Amino acid sequence: MAKPSVERAPQFDMATFDYAEVQPFMSQYNETDEKGRYLHWSRLKWRVPQKDAKKIWSVIKFKRVMAAKYIQLADEKGDLFSYTTPHSMEAKLHHVIKTAGGSVGAVAGNVASDHIQRKFLVSSLMMEEAITSAQLEGASTTREVAKKMLEDEREPVDEDERMILNNYFLLRYAEKVKTEDLSIDLILEFHRIATQNTTENNVVPGEFRTDNDIYVEDDRGVIAHQPPCYTLIPERLQRLCSFANEAHKGLAGGVFIAPVIKAIILHFMLGYEHPFRDGNGRTARALFYWFMLKNEYDLFKYVSISKLLKDDPRGYELSYVYTEKDQNDLTYFIDFQLDIILAAFDELKQYLRVKTDEFNQVVELLEKSKYNALNFVQKDILKKATKEPGRIFTVKEIASAYVISGNTARTYLNALVKDKLLLQTKEGRTLLYLSPSDLRVRLKAS
């Protein structure tokens, strides 16, 4: 994916800052504009008087630099990365932390029961993230086909489907190892899972690139980002691991970095280092999820960041470019990601309401019938069956979706067949369970 072409911001140097020259603008301009936007030079210069644009920019940069927090990570020239937290971003951060620390039920306004949360949300929404993360990298498989592949646990038929399946395994693995410290071996394992059995860009799963012919062009064909030299990858990633593993709790005079911001920085830096021939984006997003789960923000198991990044690929790319074209100022990327996270929370809330309403409609039908004693899994199967007449269920799919044994899944499905709520047929040696077209009528008539 080509990055947008962006003009480099005028360089700011505190040593040559002329306060007297810009004094008339000091009270008028701040880190953000009047709408709370953290604008890059390429967007700001058209919003201010042209003759004073560079003076106004130097005032804005002065205030940003004065408020900047530097991290112990640098570009290949040794210049540190930094970020600021203006009031508008503090407000977003507060909202993210407040929401992310709660439960799924709290996000949904208590419309999601504990059963719904535990039984199908994790696998269903993890599938959504796996699919859209791959689509963001160019996979062309449709969401419906991809989700059916994951639910049925069938083998991928092409590389696009393989990428999606890999992503699903990657997210599950990130949750499994959330208590571990970050290490180069762990990053390599993330990448190995993300790219196994794929061939794009001659990627070698779980191995760093061994040359410098990997770069990112802008939409005019000009190199927009040349990653650091491949010989420096182990050393630079070791620094990234040290940064990730340092507490940053602000105790005893130490540095404080909010875990959400730190996770976003890890996401950015893995993309910046670009240590692999392919799969850098997927590995970076998995690293973000891993760090959020590590810090007990379990709500992130239920949100799909990539879905919204896929909907705004230009904004995603610009947030990278703005940082690189303005003296390593990470604020652009952090601010954009906070917006994405908040939008993801809103989508989760809507998703939960729809799914809970669908579930409750079936429960209402069942309460008026002789089938009210069915368990949650059976009721949820019937919810899916009423929504999609003719749908095929398998024992393998149900066992995977609800994290139950194959024998238990078979028992639940056979009971629904016995009650004439599902139809049974066979394909080879595999039993298939079909949703009858008149299922709602059957439920109402019972």
N, C-alpha and C positions, 0 to 999 in steps of 0.2 A: 504494500500500500504506500503510495507516494505521499510525502508530507506536504502541506500547503507551503507556498512560497511566502516568506515573511521578511520584511526589512529588519536588519539588526538595529536594536535600540542604541542611541548615542551613549557612549561609555561615560560612566560617572566616576569621578575621582575626588574623594574628600579633600585631598591635599590641594587641589586647584579650585575648589568650590568658592565662588565669589559671592559672599552673603550680601554685600552692598548692592551688587548688580541686580539681584533677584528679590531684594527686600520687599518691593511693592506687591509681590505675589505670595509672600509667605503665609499670610493669613487667609488667603483665598483658596489655596489648594492643599490637599492632604493625600495620604496613601491611596485612598479610593475617591471616586467622584461622588457627586451628591446622591447617586443611586446605590452607593456601596459597591461599585464595580472596581475591580483591581485591573485597570486597563494597561495593556502593553502600548509601547510607543506607536506602533503601527495603527492602533485604534484611537489613541489619544490625540494625535497630531491634527486630526480632522475636526476635533471637537473644541479646539481652542483657537484664539487668534493666531494666524499663521506666522506673523512677524515675531511673536513672543513664544512660539511653540517650544523651542529648545530651552529657553529660560524656565518656562513652566515645568518642563520635564525635569530639569535639574532640581527644582524645588521638590517635586514629587519624589524623585530618587533620594534626595537628601533625607526626607522624612521616612522613607522606607528603610534606608540604610541605618538611620538612627534607631529604628525599632527592630532591626533584623536580628534573628537568632541563627548563629552559624553552627553547622554540624561538622563533625570530623570526617567528612567525605569530600573529596576534591576531584576536579577534572584532571585530565592528563598533564595540564600545565601547572597543577598544584593550587589552583584557585578554588577555595572552599565553596560548597553549596550553602545556601541560606534560605530562610523563609521568614515572613512576618505574619502576625495574626491581627489584622485590622478589626475594628468593631463588627463589621458585617460578617467576617469569617468566624469570629468568636461566637456570634449568635448561631451560625450554622453548626459549628462544632458542639455547642451546648445541646442543640436539638438532636444531633446524631448520637452523642454520648447518652443522653437521657433515654432516647428510644432504643438504642442498641443494648442497653443494660436491662431492658425489660423482657417480658415474655411475649410469645406469639399472641397469646390471648389479649394482652394489653394493647398490642399494635392494632389488633382487629376490633378493639372496643368490646372485648369479651365475647365475641361471636364465635370464636373458635374454641371448641372443647379440648380438654387435655388429650382425649382419645384421638381427635383429628390431628392435633399437633404431633403426637408421638408416632402415629401409625402410618400416615402417608405423606405428610408435608415434606419431611426431610428428603426422601428419595425422589419425590415428584419435582421439587424445586431444584434439587441438585442436578437432576436431568436437564432442567431448563437452562441452568448456568453452563453445563457441559456443552449443550447444543449451541447456544449463542456465542460462547467463547470460541468455538470452532468456526462458526459462521463469520465472526469478526475477522478471523484469519483467512477467510476465503472459501471455506467449505460450502458447497452448494446444495447439500441435502436439505430437504424441507423439514420443518420442525415436526410435522405429523409422522413422517416416515422415520425420522431419527428417534422420536420418543417411543414408537412402537418397537424399534430395534432394541432399545434399552430395556423396555418392559418385558419383551419376550426373551431377552438375553440371547438373541441370535447373533451369528457371526457377521461382521461387516462385509458388504459386497464390494466396496471400493475404498479408496484412501480417505475420501471425505467422511464416510461413516466411521472408518477406523479412528480418525482424529477425534470425533465426538465420543466414541467409546473410551478412548485414552483419557480424554478430559474427565469423564465420569469417574474412572478409576483414580485419576489424579486428585480430584476433590475428596474422594473417600480416603485416600492415603494421607492427604494433608490434615484431615481431621484425626486420623489414627495417630499421627506423630506430633500432635500439637503440643505435647509436653516436652519435646526434645529441644535442645539448643540448635540454632542454625549453624550448619557446617557446609563446607564445600561438597562433602559427600551427599548431604541431604539435597542441596541444590541440583547436583548431578542426577540424583534419583528422581526428583521432580521432573527434570527434563527427560530422563529415560522413559518414564511412564507416559509423558505427554507426546512423545514422538516415536515410540516403538512401532515397528512395521510401517513407517512412513518413509518417503523418499525425497520429498520436496527440498530443493536447494542442496541435495546430496548430504542431508543431515545425518549425523552419526549419533544415535540416541545415547545420552549420558556422557557425551564427550564434548570438550570445548572445541571451538574452531581453531584451525592451525594456520591461518593466513589472515590477511587484511583485505580480502576482496569482497567483504560484506560491508555494505554501506546503504544508507537510505537516501533516495533522491526526493527532491520536491517536485511539484507538478509542472515545473519548467525543465526538468531533466538535470538540474544542478544538484550536487551532493549537499543534502541538508544536514546529515549527521554521519560522521565517520567515527565509529566506536574506537576506544583506546586500543592500542596495539595488542595483538593476541598474546604476545610474550608476557604481558602484564596482567593477564586475566586472573591467574591464581592469586597473585599478590593483592590485586584490587578487590577480588571477591572475599578474600580473607578479612580485609578491612570492613567490608559490608557485613560479614558475619559478626565481627566484633561489635559493630554498631548495633546490630539486631539484638545481640545477647546482653549488651550493657543495660542496666536497670532503667536509667533515665527517670527516676522517681522524684527527683528534686529534693531528696533528703540530705541532711548534713552538708548543705551548701552545694550539692551536686546539681546537674542539669536536669530539667524536667522537659520531657516531650510526651504529649498526649499519645496514647497507643494508636488512636485512629490516624493521627498525623504520621506517626512512625511507620505504620503499615503502608500508608500512601507513599511515603518516601522510599520504602523498600521496593514497592511496585515500580516507581520511576527509575530507581537506580539500576535494577536488573535490566530494564529496557535500555537504559543509557549505556551500560557496559556491553550489552548485546554479545554475550559470551558464546552463543551457539549459532550455527549456520541457519537454523530455523527453530521455531518453537519458543522464541524469547518472550513473546507476549503472553502465551498461555502459562509459561513458567512464572512470569512476573505476577500475573493475576492470582495464580495458586499461592504464591508467596504472600500476597496481601491477605487472602482468606486464612492461610495458616496462622499468620500473626494475630489476626483478629480473634480467631478461635483460641489461640494460645493465651490471650488476655481475657478469656471468658466472656467475650461478646458473642454468645451462642446464637444470637438472632441472625448472624451472618450465614448460618447454615441454610437460611430460608430466603435469602435475597439473591437475585441475579443481577450482578453489576454489569456483566457483559451484554445483557439484553439492551440496556440503555446506552452503553458505549456503542453498540452496533447501530442504534437508532441515530446516534450523533457522532459518526466517525471523524468528521472534520473538527468538531470541538475537542475530541480526544487527541487528535494529532496536533492541533494548535496549542493545546496545553503543554505538550512536550516542547514544541518549537519555541514558544514564548520563553520558556525557562532557559533554553539554550541560547536564545538570541537576546537575553537580558542578564548577562553576568551571573548565570547559575541561580537565578531567583526561582525557587521551587514553589513560591506562593501561587503562581498561575495553575500549576498542576494540582496542587492541594485543593485550591478553591473549586476547580472544576470537579474533582473527585467527590468533594463534599456535596456538591449539587447532585451528582449522580447517585450518591448513597441516599440522600433525602428523597429523591424521586423513586428509588428502588423501594424504600419503606412505604411510600404511597401506593406503589404497585402491589406490594405485598398485602397491604390492607384491603385493596380492592379484590385481589385474588382470594383472600380468606373469606371475604363476604360472599363472593360468588360461590365458592366451594361449599361454604357452610349452608347457604341458602339451598343449594342443590341437594345437599345431604338431608337437610331438614324437611324438604319436600317429600323425599322418599320415606323418612321416618314418620311423617304425618300420615302417609298412605298406609304404612305398616301398622301404625297404632290403631287404625280402624279395621285391621284385618287380623286373621289368626296367626300372622307371622311376626307379631311384635316381639317375640322372645328371641329372634335372631340376634347374633352378636354383631359387634361393630363392623368387623371385616365383611361379613355377609351383607350387612346393610349398605356398606360402601360399594361392594360389588354390584348390588342392585341399583345403586345410584348411577354408576357408570353404564349399566345395562339399559336403564330406562332412557338415558341420554343418547345412547347410540345403539338402536335396534340392529341386530345382526352381528354385533361385536363378538369376537372370539376371545375366550379366556383360556389360559393354560395353567396347570398346577405350578409350573416353573415361574410364570409371571406373578401369580398371587403370592407365592412363597417369598419371592424377591421384594415385591412392593410392600408387603406388610411385615417383613422380617420374621417369618414363621417357618416351620419345617414343611417339607414337601408333603408328608403324611397329613399334617394338620390342614394344609391348603386343600388337599384332595378330599378330606372329610367335609370341609365347609362347602366345597363345590358340589359334591355328591348329594349333600343334604338339600341344596337348592334345586338340584335335578329331581330329587324325590318329591319335593314340594311343587314341581312343575313350573318353577320360576326360571330355570335354565334348561336348555336342550343339550343332550350329549351326543357326540359323534366321534369318529375315529379317523385319523390320518396316519396310515402306517401303524406304528405302535403307540402313537401319541394320542391321548384323549383330549378332545376339544370340547369346550363348553360354550354354547351359543346363547346370545340374548334373543328371546322371541320378539317378534315385531309387535305383539299385543301384550307386552309385559304389564303396562299400566292397567290395561283392562283386567288382566288376571289378578293384579293386586287389589283393584277396586272391587272385584267380584267375590273375593274370598271373605 
